[in-house]
Amino acid sequence: MQRIAESELIINNRGAIYHLDLRPEELATTVITVGDPFRVKEVSKHFDSVEIKREHREFVSHTGMIGTKRISVVSTGIGTDNIDIVLNELDALVNIDFETRLIRDQLTTLNIIRLGTSGSLQADIPVDSFVSSTHGLGLDNLLNYYRLEHNAEDNSLLQSFITHTQLHGGVCHPYISGASPALLKHFVEGFHQGITVTCPGFYGPQGRILRLGVRSPQLIERLTGFSFGQHRITNFEMETSGIYGLGKLLNHHCLSISAIVANRVQQQFSKDGNALVENMIAHCLGIISNLP
C-alpha cells in the first residue's frame, strides 16, 4: 500500500485535516452538512451538549450529542467544488491513518445528511414543503473527474434526459447517483421525493435572466416536463449530486433533504425562509437522532 504524500493529504500543525481543521476524533460517524456557515449553530443549538467547535474559512464544524447519539454538523459553502473538499476530507478523517498516511485496513461508513434549501420545479411541490432526493443528477461535471460507473438504467435515464433537455456536451456531461436506501426510508412521511438536479451556478445555470442571456432559455420547462418511468425532477440546487456521487464511490450512506424556499414554476418565494429552515432542522433532527 502506497503512502499518501504531504502534498496530496494536507495535515496542519495540530494534526487536523487542512480545510475542515478537524482531527479524526473530533468527527462523529453521523454528519449533517449545511451550506451556510451560520446555519451550523442553528443545528447545534438543538444538541444536548457541544464538545467540539472548529472554524476555517467557510467550513464551520460542531460535534455534540443528542441523547446517546453523537452528531457532527459541518458547513460546506455553496457548490460541488466545495463538496469535493468536504466529502474527501470527511472520508480521510475516518479512513486514512494520519500518522502512517496509509488507508486503513478497516473502513468506516459515515451517514451524511444534507439539510439545505432548494427551488421546486413542480407546481404540486409548494413553497415551504420538504423534498428528500431519491437521486442527484449533476450538471456540474464534478463526478466526471472520477470513475463513477453508471448501470444500464442510469445510462438510459441520462440519455433520455439529454435528449429531452438538449443539454449536450457543449454545456455539460450529466451524471446521476442515488440516495442511500437505508437513510431514504426514514424520510418518507411528510416529504416529497424525486430527482434533484444539481447546477454549477445560481443564475444562468438555473435559468435566471438578469442582464445576460442564457443558452437554454427553456431550461425550467424542460426540467419540469422530464420523466423517466416513475421518476421525475422535483427540484434543483447546487450540492446534492456531488454528495451522492462521491458518497457512492467512497461507500458512505448519503441523503439530501431540501426545504423548498422557491417554486420556479409558480414564481413564488417563501415569506419566512428562516422559519422554514428551522422547522426542517427540528423535524429532521428528531429522525436523525433515532437512526440506528
TORSEKOL-697854 format. One record per atom (N, C-alpha, C): x, y, z. Coordinates in steps of 0.05 Angstrom, whole numbers, padded with zeros to 5 digits, always signed. Example, Ala and Ser with C-alpha at 12.3 -4.5 7.8 and 13.67 -1.06 7.14 Angstrom:
+00264-00114+00156 +00246-00090+00156 +00264-00066+00156 +00257-00045+00142 +00273-00021+00143 +00258+00001+00157 
***
This chain:
+00017-00024+00000 +00000+00000+00000 +00018+00025+00000 +00011+00044-00017 +00028+00067-00021 +00021+00089-00001 +00042+00101+00011 +00038+00123+00030 +00028+00148+00014 +00009+00163+00026 -00002+00186+00013 +00016+00211+00020 +00025+00224+00000 +00045+00245+00003 +00033+00270+00017 +00051+00286+00029 +00043+00310+00043 +00029+00330+00024 +00036+00330-00001 +00023+00349-00020 -00005+00341-00027 -00012+00315-00023 -00039+00304-00030 -00058+00304-00007 -00048+00298+00017 -00064+00299+00041 -00051+00319+00060 -00063+00343+00063 -00050+00364+00078 -00061+00364+00107 -00042+00360+00125 -00049+00359+00154 -00035+00382+00168 -00050+00398+00183 -00038+00422+00195 -00022+00415+00221 -00012+00435+00234 +00007+00430+00256 -00007+00421+00281 -00034+00420+00282 -00047+00408+00305 -00058+00381+00298 -00049+00370+00275 -00057+00343+00267 -00085+00341+00256 -00095+00364+00245 -00122+00365+00233 -00120+00367+00203 -00140+00357+00189 -00141+00359+00160 -00145+00388+00152 -00133+00396+00130 -00128+00425+00124 -00154+00442+00123 -00173+00436+00105 -00195+00454+00102 -00215+00453+00125 -00222+00430+00134 -00242+00428+00155 -00230+00433+00183 -00203+00432+00185 -00190+00436+00211 -00202+00418+00233 -00206+00392+00225 -00216+00372+00244 -00195+00350+00247 -00192+00340+00271 -00177+00315+00276 -00197+00292+00275 -00187+00268+00270 -00205+00245+00268 -00223+00241+00291 -00213+00245+00316 -00230+00240+00339 -00251+00262+00343 -00250+00283+00327 -00269+00305+00330 -00293+00302+00312 -00294+00281+00296 -00316+00277+00277 -00333+00253+00286 -00360+00257+00286 -00378+00235+00292 -00383+00219+00266 -00394+00196+00269 -00400+00179+00245 -00427+00187+00232 -00443+00203+00246 -00467+00215+00234 -00461+00245+00229 -00462+00253+00204 -00454+00280+00196 -00476+00294+00182 -00483+00318+00191 -00502+00335+00177 -00486+00356+00163 -00492+00360+00137 -00479+00382+00123 -00499+00404+00117 -00491+00429+00119 -00507+00452+00112 -00490+00471+00095 -00502+00485+00077 -00487+00503+00060 -00477+00528+00075 -00494+00540+00091 -00489+00565+00104 -00473+00561+00130 -00450+00573+00133 -00435+00570+00158 -00450+00579+00182 -00468+00599+00179 -00483+00609+00202 -00506+00589+00210 -00511+00570+00192 -00532+00551+00199 -00522+00529+00217 -00496+00526+00220 -00485+00505+00237 -00495+00509+00266 -00494+00533+00276 -00503+00538+00303 -00533+00535+00306 -00548+00539+00284 -00577+00535+00284 -00584+00505+00287 -00565+00488+00278 -00569+00459+00283 -00559+00452+00311 -00535+00460+00318 -00523+00451+00343 -00537+00462+00368 -00553+00483+00364 -00568+00494+00388 -00588+00473+00398 -00595+00454+00381 -00613+00432+00389 -00599+00409+00403 -00572+00409+00403 -00557+00388+00415 -00560+00391+00446 -00558+00368+00459 -00558+00368+00489 -00531+00379+00499 -00510+00374+00484 -00483+00384+00491 -00467+00387+00466 -00448+00406+00466 -00430+00410+00443 -00401+00407+00454 -00386+00388+00443 -00359+00383+00453 -00337+00396+00436 -00343+00400+00410 -00322+00410+00391 -00334+00433+00375 -00319+00454+00372 -00326+00476+00353 -00300+00483+00338 -00301+00480+00312 -00278+00488+00296 -00287+00505+00273 -00269+00523+00263 -00276+00541+00241 -00252+00547+00224 -00254+00544+00198 -00232+00551+00180 -00245+00559+00153 -00241+00584+00145 -00254+00594+00121 -00284+00591+00123 -00297+00579+00102 -00326+00576+00104 -00334+00550+00117 -00314+00535+00127 -00320+00509+00139 -00322+00511+00169 -00346+00509+00180 -00351+00510+00208 -00362+00483+00217 -00351+00472+00238 -00359+00445+00247 -00365+00446+00277 -00387+00434+00285 -00394+00429+00313 -00400+00399+00316 -00390+00387+00338 -00396+00360+00344 -00407+00358+00372 -00429+00344+00376 -00441+00342+00402 -00460+00319+00403 -00477+00320+00424 -00495+00297+00430 -00524+00305+00430 -00541+00288+00420 -00570+00289+00425 -00576+00262+00438 -00582+00262+00463 -00585+00237+00478 -00560+00221+00476 -00561+00197+00466 -00537+00180+00464 -00525+00181+00435 -00536+00198+00418 -00528+00199+00390 -00507+00222+00387 -00483+00215+00378 -00462+00235+00372 -00465+00244+00343 -00466+00270+00339 -00471+00281+00313 -00452+00304+00307 -00442+00305+00283 -00427+00329+00274 -00443+00344+00253 -00442+00370+00254 -00454+00387+00233 -00431+00404+00222 -00429+00403+00195 -00407+00415+00180 -00418+00433+00158 -00409+00458+00156 -00417+00475+00134 -00399+00469+00110 -00412+00470+00086 -00397+00464+00061 -00392+00489+00045 -00407+00511+00049 -00407+00532+00030 -00424+00523+00006 -00424+00539-00015 -00441+00534-00038 -00426+00520-00060 -00439+00499-00072 -00428+00488-00097 -00414+00461-00093 -00413+00446-00115 -00400+00420-00114 -00369+00422-00113 -00358+00444-00120 -00329+00447-00116 -00322+00445-00086 -00339+00457-00069 -00335+00454-00041 -00342+00426-00031 -00362+00414-00043 -00369+00387-00036 -00346+00368-00041 -00331+00373-00062 -00307+00356-00068 -00288+00357-00044 -00284+00381-00033 -00266+00384-00010 -00278+00369+00014 -00303+00375+00021 -00315+00365+00045 -00318+00335+00045 -00328+00323+00024 -00332+00294+00024 -00305+00279+00025 -00286+00289+00010 -00260+00275+00011 -00246+00278+00038 -00250+00301+00051 -00237+00305+00077 -00252+00290+00100 -00279+00289+00098 -00294+00272+00117 -00285+00243+00115 -00282+00234+00091 -00273+00206+00087 -00245+00202+00098 -00227+00220+00092 -00200+00218+00101 -00199+00216+00132 -00215+00232+00145 -00215+00232+00174 -00221+00205+00186 -00237+00189+00173 -00244+00163+00185 -00230+00139+00172 -00219+00143+00148 -00209+00120+00133 -00179+00122+00125 -00165+00143+00134 -00136+00145+00129 -00123+00150+00156 -00102+00135+00162 -00086+00138+00186 -00068+00162+00182 -00072+00183+00198 -00056+00208+00194 -00027+00205+00202 -00021+00185+00219 +00007+00180+00226 +00023+00167+00204 +00012+00145+00194 +00026+00130+00173 +00020+00140+00145 -00002+00155+00142 -00012+00164+00115 -00019+00141+00097 -00030+00120+00109 -00039+00097+00095 -00069+00094+00099 -00083+00083+00078 -00111+00077+00081 -00115+00055+00101 -00134+00058+00119 -00138+00038+00140 -00148+00011+00128 -00141-00010+00142 -00150-00037+00134 -00180-00039+00138 -00190-00028+00161 -00218-00029+00167 -00230-00002+00160 -00248-00002+00140 -00260+00024+00131 -00286+00030+00146 -00291+00055+00151 -00315+00065+00165 -00334+00077+00145 -00359+00071+00148 -00380+00083+00132 -00395+00104+00148 -00396+00129+00138 -00410+00151+00151 -00438+00153+00141 -00456+00163+00158 -00482+00173+00150 -00479+00203+00145 -00484+00212+00121 -00481+00241+00114 -00507+00251+00103 -00519+00270+00117 -00545+00280+00111 -00544+00311+00106 -00550+00319+00082 -00550+00348+00075 -00577+00359+00083 -00577+00382+00098 -00601+00397+00103 -00597+00424+00089 -00611+00428+00067 -00607+00452+00051 -00633+00465+00042 -00630+00485+00024 -00653+00498+00012 -00652+00493-00018 -00675+00497-00030 -00677+00489-00058 -00701+00503-00071 -00702+00501-00098 -00725+00511-00113 -00740+00488-00125 -00766+00489-00122 -00784+00468-00133 -00787+00472-00163 -00789+00450-00178 -00793+00451-00207 -00820+00438-00215 -00837+00434-00195 -00864+00423-00200 -00885+00440-00186 -00907+00444-00199 -00928+00461-00188 -00940+00449-00163 -00939+00422-00160 -00952+00409-00137 -00932+00404-00114 -00908+00416-00116 -00889+00416-00094 -00886+00445-00085 -00902+00453-00065 -00905+00482-00059 -00882+00492-00043 -00880+00518-00043 -00862+00533-00025 -00868+00524+00004 -00848+00522+00021 -00850+00514+00049 -00854+00484+00053 -00850+00468+00033 -00851+00439+00036 -00822+00428+00037 -00820+00401+00040 -00794+00388+00041 -00792+00367+00019 -00767+00364+00009 -00761+00343-00011 -00738+00326-00001 -00742+00300-00002 -00719+00281+00002 -00712+00270-00026 -00687+00273-00033 -00678+00268-00060 -00672+00238-00064 -00686+00226-00083 -00681+00198-00089 -00655+00195-00106 -00649+00216-00122 -00626+00216-00139 -00615+00245-00140 -00589+00247-00145 -00577+00272-00152 -00567+00271-00181 -00577+00288-00197 -00570+00289-00226 -00553+00314-00230 -00527+00309-00236 -00508+00331-00237 -00504+00344-00264 -00507+00370-00265 -00500+00386-00289 -00473+00401-00284 -00460+00394-00263 -00436+00409-00254 -00409+00397-00262 -00409+00372-00272 -00385+00359-00282 -00366+00348-00261 -00370+00353-00235 -00351+00344-00215 -00345+00314-00217 -00365+00297-00219 -00360+00268-00218 -00348+00258-00244 -00348+00275-00265 -00335+00267-00289 -00304+00266-00286 -00294+00277-00264 -00266+00275-00258 -00259+00249-00243 -00279+00234-00235 -00276+00209-00220 -00286+00186-00237 -00282+00162-00227 -00291+00138-00242 -00318+00129-00232 -00338+00145-00237 -00366+00138-00229 -00378+00121-00252 -00385+00096-00245 -00397+00078-00265 -00428+00079-00263 -00441+00082-00286 -00470+00081-00286 -00480+00054-00295 -00502+00045-00282 -00514+00020-00291 -00531+00025-00316 -00543+00004-00327 -00558+00006-00351 -00582+00025-00348 -00596+00023-00325 -00619+00041-00321 -00611+00070-00319 -00589+00075-00305 -00579+00103-00303 -00571+00114-00330 -00558+00097-00346 -00550+00106-00373 -00574+00112-00390 -00595+00096-00388 -00619+00101-00403 -00633+00127-00394 -00634+00131-00368 -00646+00156-00357 -00630+00180-00366 -00603+00179-00365 -00587+00201-00373 -00590+00207-00403 -00591+00187-00420 -00595+00191-00448 -00622+00204-00454 -00643+00194-00440 -00669+00206-00443 -00669+00235-00434 -00655+00241-00412 -00653+00268-00401 -00639+00287-00421 -00617+00278-00432 -00602+00294-00451 -00618+00300-00476 -00632+00280-00486 -00649+00283-00510 -00671+00303-00504 -00684+00301-00481 -00706+00318-00473 -00698+00347-00468 -00676+00350-00454 -00668+00378-00446 -00650+00391-00466 -00638+00376-00484 -00618+00386-00504 -00594+00398-00490 -00588+00388-00466 -00563+00396-00452 -00541+00377-00461 -00530+00383-00484 -00509+00366-00496 -00482+00372-00486 -00462+00359-00497 -00434+00362-00487 -00423+00390-00489 -00435+00408-00505 -00425+00435-00506 -00431+00451-00481 -00449+00441-00465 -00456+00454-00439 -00446+00437-00416 -00453+00411-00416 -00445+00394-00393 -00447+00365-00401 -00437+00348-00384 -00439+00319-00387 -00453+00309-00362 -00480+00306-00362 -00495+00299-00338 -00487+00272-00327 -00489+00269-00301 -00485+00243-00287 -00506+00240-00266 -00510+00217-00255 -00531+00212-00236 -00522+00192-00215 -00531+00195-00190 -00525+00176-00169 -00549+00176-00150 -00554+00154-00137 -00577+00151-00120 -00571+00156-00090 -00593+00162-00075 -00591+00164-00046 -00587+00137-00033 -00579+00137-00008 -00577+00113+00007 -00605+00103+00014 -00613+00079+00005 -00639+00069+00013 -00642+00067+00043 -00620+00061+00057 -00621+00057+00086 -00629+00083+00100 -00622+00106+00089 -00630+00132+00100 -00656+00142+00089 -00660+00139+00063 -00683+00149+00049 -00709+00139+00061 -00709+00114+00070 -00734+00102+00080 -00744+00115+00106 -00727+00130+00119 -00735+00144+00144 -00747+00172+00138 -00745+00181+00113 -00754+00208+00106 -00774+00206+00083 -00797+00194+00090 -00818+00189+00070 -00843+00205+00078 -00853+00200+00102 -00878+00214+00110 -00872+00244+00114 -00887+00261+00100 -00884+00290+00102 -00863+00301+00082 -00852+00283+00065 -00832+00292+00046 -00840+00285+00018 -00838+00303-00001 -00839+00297-00029 -00813+00282-00037 -00814+00265-00057 -00790+00251-00066 -00787+00252-00096 -00762+00254-00105 -00757+00254-00134 -00728+00261-00139 -00722+00265-00165 -00695+00271-00174 -00689+00301-00168 -00666+00306-00156 -00656+00333-00152 -00634+00338-00172 -00637+00360-00187 -00617+00368-00207 -00598+00387-00193 -00572+00383-00196 -00551+00400-00184 -00538+00417-00206 -00539+00443-00202 -00529+00462-00222 -00503+00474-00213 -00485+00483-00232 -00460+00494-00224 -00461+00525-00219 -00485+00536-00216 -00488+00564-00210 -00517+00570-00203 -00522+00595-00195 -00548+00603-00185 -00564+00618-00207 -00551+00632-00224 -00565+00649-00244 -00568+00635-00271 -00550+00638-00289 -00553+00625-00315 -00557+00595-00314 -00541+00580-00298 -00545+00552-00297 -00572+00543-00286 -00586+00561-00272 -00613+00555-00263 -00635+00570-00278 -00627+00580-00302 -00646+00593-00319 -00655+00621-00311 -00640+00634-00293 -00647+00661-00285 -00634+00681-00305 -00650+00700-00312 -00640+00720-00331 -00641+00748-00318 -00618+00760-00314 -00617+00787-00304 -00608+00805-00327 -00582+00808-00332 -00572+00824-00355 -00560+00807-00377 -00556+00781-00371 -00543+00763-00390 -00564+00744-00402 -00562+00739-00427 -00578+00718-00440 -00567+00691-00433 -00584+00670-00435 -00575+00643-00429 -00577+00626-00453 -00561+00605-00454 -00560+00587-00477 -00585+00569-00478 -00597+00563-00455 -00620+00545-00454 -00644+00559-00441 -00658+00577-00456 -00679+00593-00444 -00704+00576-00436 -00706+00552-00447 -00728+00534-00439 -00721+00514-00418 -00699+00520-00403 -00688+00500-00384 -00709+00492-00363 -00723+00512-00351 -00742+00506-00330 -00764+00488-00340 -00775+00495-00363 -00797+00479-00375 -00788+00451-00381 -00764+00448-00392 -00754+00421-00399 -00748+00404-00374 -00738+00416-00353 -00733+00401-00329 -00760+00393-00316 -00778+00411-00316 -00805+00406-00304 -00819+00383-00320 -00816+00383-00346 -00830+00364-00363 -00817+00337-00366 -00793+00334-00354 -00779+00308-00357 -00790+00287-00339 -00793+00263-00350 -00800+00239-00334 -00786+00215-00346 -00781+00195-00329 -00770+00170-00338 -00781+00148-00321 -00800+00133-00332 -00814+00114-00316 -00830+00128-00294 -00825+00121-00269 -00838+00134-00247 -00822+00158-00236 -00799+00163-00248 -00781+00184-00238 -00788+00211-00252 -00787+00233-00236 -00789+00260-00246 -00771+00278-00230 -00765+00301-00242 -00748+00320-00228 -00765+00337-00210 -00758+00338-00184 -00774+00353-00165 -00763+00381-00159 -00736+00384-00160 -00724+00409-00151 -00695+00411-00161 -00684+00435-00158 -00655+00437-00163 -00641+00455-00144 -00615+00451-00141 -00598+00465-00122 -00569+00462-00131 -00550+00462-00112 -00522+00464-00121 -00502+00445-00107 -00512+00425-00092 -00494+00406-00078 -00500+00377-00080 -00525+00369-00084 -00534+00341-00079 -00519+00321-00097 -00516+00326-00122 -00504+00306-00140 -00475+00300-00131 -00460+00320-00122 -00433+00316-00113 -00432+00298-00088 -00451+00303-00070 -00452+00287-00045 -00459+00259-00052 -00479+00254-00069 -00487+00227-00076 -00466+00213-00092 -00454+00226-00111 -00434+00213-00127 -00409+00205-00112 -00398+00224-00097 -00374+00218-00081 -00381+00199-00058 -00404+00202-00047 -00413+00184-00025 -00414+00155-00035 -00425+00151-00059 -00426+00124-00071 -00398+00113-00075 -00380+00129-00086 -00353+00119-00092 -00338+00113-00066 -00343+00128-00045 -00328+00125-00020 -00343+00106-00001 -00366+00096-00009 -00382+00077+00007 -00393+00089+00032 -00404+00114+00030 -00418+00126+00052 -00448+00127+00046 -00464+00127+00067 -00493+00130+00063 -00500+00160+00063 -00512+00169+00041 -00517+00197+00037 -00546+00203+00031 -00556+00225+00041 -00583+00234+00035 -00584+00264+00035 -00600+00275+00017 -00603+00304+00015 -00632+00311+00020 -00636+00329+00040 -00662+00339+00047 -00663+00369+00040 -00684+00378+00026 -00686+00406+00018 -00711+00418+00028 -00708+00442+00040 -00731+00459+00046 -00737+00476+00021 -00761+00475+00011 -00768+00489-00014 -00774+00518-00008 -00755+00535-00015 -00758+00564-00009 -00770+00579-00034 -00769+00566-00057 -00779+00578-00082 -00793+00557-00099 -00813+00566-00113 -00826+00549-00134 -00822+00564-00160 -00805+00553-00177 -00797+00566-00202 -00819+00565-00223 -00837+00545-00220 -00860+00543-00239 -00881+00565-00232 -00887+00567-00206 -00907+00586-00197 -00895+00614-00192 -00868+00616-00194 -00853+00641-00189 -00860+00653-00161 -00858+00635-00142 -00864+00643-00114 -00839+00639-00097 -00837+00654-00075 -00815+00652-00056 -00827+00652-00028 -00814+00636-00010 -00824+00634+00017 -00825+00661+00031 -00846+00665+00046 -00849+00690+00061 -00833+00690+00087 -00824+00667+00096 -00808+00665+00120 -00789+00641+00118 -00768+00645+00102 -00749+00623+00097 -00735+00614+00122 -00729+00633+00141 -00716+00625+00166 -00733+00606+00182 -00759+00612+00184 -00777+00594+00199 -00779+00567+00186 -00779+00567+00159 -00780+00541+00144 -00755+00524+00150 -00732+00537+00149 -00707+00522+00154 -00706+00512+00183 -00715+00528+00202 -00716+00519+00230 -00734+00495+00233 -00757+00496+00219 -00775+00473+00220 -00763+00448+00209 -00748+00451+00186 -00735+00428+00174 -00714+00417+00193 -00698+00434+00205 -00677+00425+00223 -00688+00409+00247 -00709+00421+00260 -00721+00408+00283 -00733+00381+00276 -00748+00381+00253 -00761+00356+00245 -00741+00335+00238 -00720+00342+00223 -00700+00322+00214 -00683+00313+00237 -00676+00330+00255 -00660+00321+00279 -00675+00301+00295 -00701+00303+00296 -00717+00283+00310 -00715+00256+00298 -00712+00255+00271 -00708+00230+00257 -00679+00220+00260 -00660+00239+00255 -00632+00231+00254 -00623+00221+00282 -00632+00234+00303 -00623+00225+00330 -00633+00198+00337 -00652+00187+00322 -00662+00160+00328 -00654+00139+00307 -00636+00148+00288 -00627+00128+00268 -00610+00107+00282 -00611+00082+00271 -00594+00061+00283 -00564+00067+00280 
***
